Amino acid sequence: MKIKIITDGNESTAFTEVIAPLETKEVFQDSLDQATEDISETETVTNTNSLESIFQEASETYNVDIKLLEAVAKQESNFNPDATSSSGAMGIMQLMPGTAQSLGVEDAYDPYQNIMGGAKYLSQMLNRYNGDVTLALAAYNAGPGNVDKYGGVPPFEQTQNYVTKVSAYYEQGVSVPEVTYNTPSKTDDSNLSEQLETLLKEFPEHPDLYTDFTSRMVSITASSNEESTDSQKAYQQLLGNTNQVILDMLSDLS
């Protein structure tokens, strides 16, 4: 079988042996549909995890102190996943709709997605302010625009009180409720790799199938929750750049 690959304007041709190669687009389409369905299903499996373990995963994923995450959650909602503020902030970490969307949070009332999204946003604020917890907390509450505008914690009573209270929780520690929620399981990227390898072995010599393949892989990647967990990061990296995936898989086949 011969596959032509174009990457960054450079055209190359790679060869790999195929056992009983598929000869029609229709047959290949059936195979591709089944494989992409299998890949999608690997993301839907759930595990039951404690609230504490979700904070732990968020802390490790985004390199934010778990005590800081729990302090923010305590102040924001007292760990209530159904909390909604008068301004429309949602869930345990009280994400605003626009912020949640920018973070890839599809359901802000889902504890797992909400905490992971809040941790990601807090990590962004810490990076923005060179690890300054006070400024990061002020930005989490009032927005980075206001922190930049005033060159520090904005002169808003609500924000100043927020920073004081969260800082106290952070220093003293808080008790996290002993509840459990369903969370996504870790994706086995080696299994995904095997499925992609199977697809590549079935690639027939047909001029428009490469485009079909890449568009479907990109679609799957776009529908996943970007950078939600370490395993999902691997999933994104594996499927996000399909040109590189094919090059890597062909290398493995050689």
C-alpha positions as CSV (number, residue, x, y, z in Angstrom):
1,M,0.0,0.0,0.0
2,K,1.2,3.5,-0.7
3,I,0.2,6.6,1.2
4,K,1.1,10.1,0.2
5,I,1.6,12.6,3.0
6,I,2.0,16.4,2.8
7,T,3.4,18.1,5.9
8,D,4.4,21.8,5.9
9,G,4.4,21.9,2.2
10,N,6.8,19.0,1.8
11,E,5.5,16.0,0.0
12,S,6.6,12.5,0.8
13,T,5.5,9.0,0.0
14,A,5.5,6.1,2.5
15,F,5.0,2.4,2.0
16,T,3.6,-0.2,4.3
17,E,2.6,-3.8,3.8
18,V,-1.1,-4.6,4.0
19,I,-2.8,-7.9,4.6
20,A,-5.9,-8.2,2.4
21,P,-6.1,-4.4,1.7
22,L,-9.6,-2.9,1.4
23,E,-10.4,-2.0,-2.2
24,T,-13.5,0.3,-2.0
25,K,-14.3,3.5,-0.3
26,E,-17.5,2.1,1.0
27,V,-15.8,-0.8,2.8
28,F,-13.2,1.5,4.2
29,Q,-15.9,3.9,5.4
30,D,-17.6,1.2,7.4
31,S,-14.2,0.3,9.0
32,L,-13.5,4.0,9.8
33,D,-17.0,4.5,11.3
34,Q,-16.5,1.6,13.6
35,A,-13.0,2.6,14.6
36,T,-14.0,6.2,15.4
37,E,-17.0,5.0,17.3
38,D,-14.7,2.8,19.4
39,I,-12.3,5.6,20.0
40,S,-15.2,7.9,21.1
41,E,-16.5,5.3,23.5
42,T,-13.2,5.2,25.4
43,E,-13.9,8.7,26.6
44,T,-17.4,7.9,28.0
45,V,-16.4,5.4,30.6
46,T,-16.7,6.8,34.1
47,N,-15.3,6.1,37.5
48,T,-16.7,7.1,40.9
49,N,-14.2,9.4,42.7
50,S,-14.3,11.4,45.9
51,L,-14.5,15.2,45.7
52,E,-11.1,15.2,47.4
53,S,-9.6,13.1,44.6
54,I,-11.0,15.4,41.9
55,F,-9.2,18.3,43.6
56,Q,-6.1,16.2,43.8
57,E,-6.2,15.5,40.0
58,A,-6.9,19.1,39.2
59,S,-3.9,20.1,41.4
60,E,-1.5,17.7,39.7
61,T,-2.8,18.5,36.2
62,Y,-2.5,22.3,36.4
63,N,0.2,22.5,39.1
64,V,-1.9,24.5,41.6
65,D,-1.6,23.8,45.3
66,I,-4.6,21.6,46.3
67,K,-5.1,23.7,49.4
68,L,-5.5,26.8,47.3
69,L,-8.1,25.1,45.1
70,E,-10.0,23.9,48.1
71,A,-9.9,27.4,49.7
72,V,-11.3,29.0,46.5
73,A,-14.1,26.3,46.3
74,K,-14.9,26.9,50.0
75,Q,-15.3,30.7,49.5
76,E,-17.0,30.4,46.1
77,S,-19.7,27.9,46.8
78,N,-18.9,26.0,50.0
79,F,-18.5,23.0,47.7
80,N,-22.0,23.2,46.3
81,P,-22.0,21.9,42.7
82,D,-25.5,23.4,42.1
83,A,-24.6,26.9,43.3
84,T,-25.5,29.8,41.0
85,S,-24.7,33.4,41.8
86,S,-26.8,36.4,41.0
87,S,-24.3,37.3,38.3
88,G,-24.6,33.8,36.7
89,A,-21.5,32.2,38.1
90,M,-21.9,28.4,38.2
91,G,-20.9,25.4,40.2
92,I,-18.3,24.6,42.9
93,M,-15.7,27.0,41.5
94,Q,-18.3,29.6,40.3
95,L,-17.3,29.8,36.7
96,M,-19.0,32.5,34.6
97,P,-20.5,31.2,31.4
98,G,-18.0,32.9,29.1
99,T,-15.1,31.8,31.2
100,A,-16.4,28.2,31.3
101,Q,-16.7,28.1,27.6
102,S,-13.2,29.5,27.0
103,L,-11.9,26.7,29.3
104,G,-13.7,24.0,27.4
105,V,-16.2,23.3,30.2
106,E,-19.3,21.9,28.6
107,D,-21.3,21.4,31.9
108,A,-20.4,23.9,34.6
109,Y,-22.6,22.0,37.1
110,D,-20.6,18.8,36.7
111,P,-18.2,18.8,39.6
112,Y,-15.4,17.2,37.7
113,Q,-15.5,19.6,34.8
114,N,-16.1,22.6,37.0
115,I,-13.1,21.9,39.3
116,M,-10.8,21.1,36.4
117,G,-11.9,24.3,34.7
118,G,-11.5,26.4,37.8
119,A,-8.0,24.9,38.4
120,K,-7.0,25.7,34.8
121,Y,-8.2,29.3,35.1
122,L,-6.4,29.8,38.5
123,S,-3.3,28.3,37.0
124,Q,-3.5,30.8,34.1
125,M,-3.8,33.7,36.6
126,L,-0.9,32.4,38.7
127,N,1.2,32.2,35.6
128,R,0.1,35.7,34.5
129,Y,1.2,37.2,37.8
130,N,4.4,35.2,38.3
131,G,3.0,33.0,41.1
132,D,1.6,35.9,43.2
133,V,-1.3,34.2,44.9
134,T,-2.9,37.5,46.1
135,L,-3.0,38.9,42.6
136,A,-4.2,35.6,41.1
137,L,-7.0,35.5,43.6
138,A,-7.9,39.1,42.9
139,A,-8.0,38.3,39.1
140,Y,-10.1,35.2,39.7
141,N,-12.7,37.3,41.5
142,A,-12.6,40.6,39.6
143,G,-10.9,39.7,36.4
144,P,-7.3,40.3,35.3
145,G,-8.3,43.5,33.5
146,N,-9.1,45.2,36.8
147,V,-5.9,43.9,38.4
148,D,-3.9,45.3,35.6
149,K,-5.8,48.5,35.6
150,Y,-5.2,49.2,39.3
151,G,-1.7,47.6,39.4
152,G,-2.7,45.3,42.2
153,V,-5.8,44.2,44.1
154,P,-8.6,46.4,42.8
155,P,-10.2,48.9,45.4
156,F,-13.4,46.9,45.4
157,E,-14.6,46.0,48.9
158,Q,-16.0,42.7,47.6
159,T,-12.7,41.7,46.0
160,Q,-10.6,42.8,48.9
161,N,-12.8,40.7,51.3
162,Y,-12.6,37.8,48.9
163,V,-8.8,37.8,48.8
164,T,-8.7,38.1,52.6
165,K,-11.1,35.2,53.2
166,V,-9.6,32.8,50.6
167,S,-6.1,33.6,51.9
168,A,-7.2,32.7,55.4
169,Y,-8.8,29.4,54.2
170,Y,-5.6,28.7,52.3
171,E,-3.4,29.2,55.4
172,Q,-5.7,27.3,57.8
173,G,-6.9,24.6,55.5
174,V,-10.5,23.6,54.9
175,S,-12.6,20.4,55.3
176,V,-13.8,18.9,52.0
177,P,-17.2,17.1,52.1
178,E,-17.0,13.3,51.8
179,V,-19.0,12.9,48.7
180,T,-18.4,11.0,45.4
181,Y,-19.1,11.9,41.8
182,N,-18.8,10.1,38.5
183,T,-15.7,11.2,36.6
184,P,-14.1,10.3,33.3
185,S,-11.8,7.4,33.4
186,K,-8.1,7.6,32.3
187,T,-7.9,7.1,28.5
188,D,-5.5,4.4,27.5
189,D,-3.5,6.2,24.8
190,S,-1.7,2.9,23.8
191,N,-5.1,1.4,23.0
192,L,-6.0,4.4,20.8
193,S,-2.6,4.0,19.1
194,E,-3.4,0.4,18.3
195,Q,-6.8,1.4,16.9
196,L,-5.1,4.0,14.7
197,E,-2.5,1.5,13.6
198,T,-5.4,-0.8,12.5
199,L,-6.9,2.0,10.5
200,L,-3.7,2.7,8.8
201,K,-3.2,-0.9,7.8
202,E,-6.6,-0.8,6.1
203,F,-5.9,2.4,4.2
204,P,-6.6,1.7,0.5
205,E,-4.9,3.5,-2.3
206,H,-7.7,6.1,-2.9
207,P,-7.0,9.8,-3.5
208,D,-9.6,11.4,-1.3
209,L,-9.6,9.0,1.7
210,Y,-6.7,10.8,3.4
211,T,-8.8,14.0,3.6
212,D,-11.8,12.0,4.9
213,F,-9.7,10.3,7.6
214,T,-8.1,13.6,8.8
215,S,-11.4,15.4,9.0
216,R,-13.0,12.7,11.1
217,M,-10.0,12.5,13.4
218,V,-10.0,16.3,13.9
219,S,-13.8,16.1,14.6
220,I,-13.2,13.6,17.3
221,T,-10.5,15.6,18.9
222,A,-12.5,18.8,18.8
223,S,-15.4,17.1,20.6
224,S,-13.2,16.0,23.5
225,N,-12.6,18.2,26.6
226,E,-9.3,19.8,25.9
227,E,-6.6,19.3,28.5
228,S,-9.1,18.0,31.1
229,T,-6.8,15.3,32.4
230,D,-3.3,14.1,31.8
231,S,-4.7,11.2,29.8
232,Q,-6.8,13.5,27.7
233,K,-3.8,15.6,27.0
234,A,-2.2,12.5,25.5
235,Y,-5.4,11.8,23.6
236,Q,-5.3,15.4,22.2
237,Q,-1.7,15.1,21.2
238,L,-2.3,11.8,19.6
239,L,-5.3,12.9,17.5
240,G,-4.9,16.6,17.3
241,N,-2.3,16.7,14.5
242,T,-3.3,13.8,12.3
243,N,-0.5,14.3,9.8
244,Q,2.0,13.7,12.6
245,V,0.0,10.8,13.9
246,I,0.2,9.1,10.5
247,L,3.9,9.7,10.2
248,D,4.5,8.3,13.7
249,M,2.3,5.3,13.1
250,L,4.0,4.5,9.8
251,S,7.3,4.7,11.6
252,D,6.0,2.2,14.2
253,L,4.9,-0.1,11.4
254,S,8.2,-0.1,9.6
